């Protein structure tokens, strides 16, 4: 049996806990892949949108968008980096 592998994360890939939409109660992770695909196709009627290119499983409740999908970010830290004066890499 293979040993579990860990994938190294870069600091930009993670948000501080206070910035996490999961902690704020507006995000959920959907599995299996078929469920996430369904939610990506139908989630707008519930104001649930996939937010990051690199996280097919991550959706956020965004009623303030008025039924229009918010701009998708390349990774979760992009909004945090921009808001805190850092550059997106």
Backbone torsions as a table, in degrees:
resi	resn	phi	psi	omega
1	UNK	NA	136.2	179.9
2	UNK	-72.6	147.4	174.5
3	UNK	-74.3	143.6	175.5
4	UNK	-61.1	142.0	179.0
5	UNK	-104.9	146.6	173.4
6	UNK	-107.3	144.0	178.4
7	UNK	-103.2	121.0	-179.7
8	UNK	-64.9	136.0	178.2
9	UNK	-107.5	140.0	175.1
10	UNK	-88.1	151.3	-179.6
11	UNK	-53.8	-32.9	-179.2
12	UNK	-69.1	-17.6	-178.4
13	UNK	-80.3	-11.1	-176.3
14	UNK	-122.2	144.5	175.4
15	UNK	-99.7	150.0	171.6
16	UNK	-61.7	147.5	-177.1
17	UNK	-50.8	-39.5	-178.3
18	UNK	-65.3	-21.1	-179.5
19	UNK	-96.3	-7.5	-175.5
20	UNK	-68.8	127.0	175.9
21	UNK	-66.7	-22.1	175.0
22	UNK	-66.1	-45.5	179.6
23	UNK	-65.1	-35.4	178.4
24	UNK	-74.1	-11.2	177.5
25	UNK	84.0	18.2	-179.6
26	UNK	-113.9	5.4	-177.4
27	UNK	-127.4	152.1	174.0
28	UNK	-145.5	153.4	177.1
29	UNK	-108.3	130.6	-174.1
30	UNK	-113.2	129.6	171.9
31	UNK	-140.3	153.3	2.3
32	UNK	-76.5	-177.6	-176.7
33	UNK	-55.6	-36.9	179.7
34	UNK	-62.2	-38.4	177.8
35	UNK	-65.7	-40.5	178.6
36	UNK	-67.5	-37.9	177.2
37	UNK	-62.9	-42.6	178.7
38	UNK	-61.3	-45.4	-178.3
39	UNK	-66.2	-35.2	177.0
40	UNK	-64.1	-36.0	179.1
41	UNK	-76.4	-33.6	-171.0
42	UNK	-119.4	-5.0	-173.8
43	UNK	-65.1	-24.5	-177.3
44	UNK	-59.6	-32.1	180.0
45	UNK	-68.4	-14.9	176.9
46	UNK	-111.3	8.4	-176.6
47	UNK	61.2	34.0	177.4
48	UNK	-110.7	125.5	-174.2
49	UNK	-133.1	144.7	170.5
50	UNK	-72.8	131.4	-170.9
51	UNK	-106.9	-23.2	-172.8
52	UNK	-130.1	137.0	178.6
53	UNK	-59.9	-36.4	-174.2
54	UNK	-90.8	6.8	179.7
55	UNK	-132.5	86.9	-178.5
56	UNK	-64.6	-18.4	-174.2
57	UNK	-93.6	-12.8	-169.6
58	UNK	-95.9	124.0	178.8
59	UNK	-129.6	149.3	178.9
60	UNK	-129.0	146.6	176.0
61	UNK	-83.0	115.8	-175.5
62	UNK	-131.5	70.1	-179.4
63	UNK	-66.9	-20.7	-177.8
64	UNK	-70.6	-8.1	-178.2
65	UNK	-83.8	-5.6	177.1
66	UNK	66.1	32.5	178.8
67	UNK	84.2	3.3	177.4
68	UNK	-104.0	130.9	-179.7
69	UNK	-58.9	132.5	175.2
70	UNK	-68.4	160.3	177.7
71	UNK	-62.5	129.3	179.9
72	UNK	-79.7	138.2	179.8
73	UNK	-95.2	154.9	177.9
74	UNK	-68.2	-31.2	177.9
75	UNK	-156.5	163.9	-172.3
76	UNK	-60.3	-30.7	-175.3
77	UNK	-77.5	-6.7	-174.4
78	UNK	-58.4	-51.4	-179.6
79	UNK	-60.1	-41.7	179.3
80	UNK	-63.8	-44.6	-178.6
81	UNK	-62.9	-44.0	-179.8
82	UNK	-64.3	-45.2	-179.2
83	UNK	-64.5	-23.4	-176.8
84	UNK	-107.2	17.6	172.1
85	UNK	79.3	10.4	177.7
86	UNK	-93.3	169.4	178.5
87	UNK	-102.3	147.6	175.7
88	UNK	-76.1	131.1	179.3
89	UNK	-110.8	NA	NA
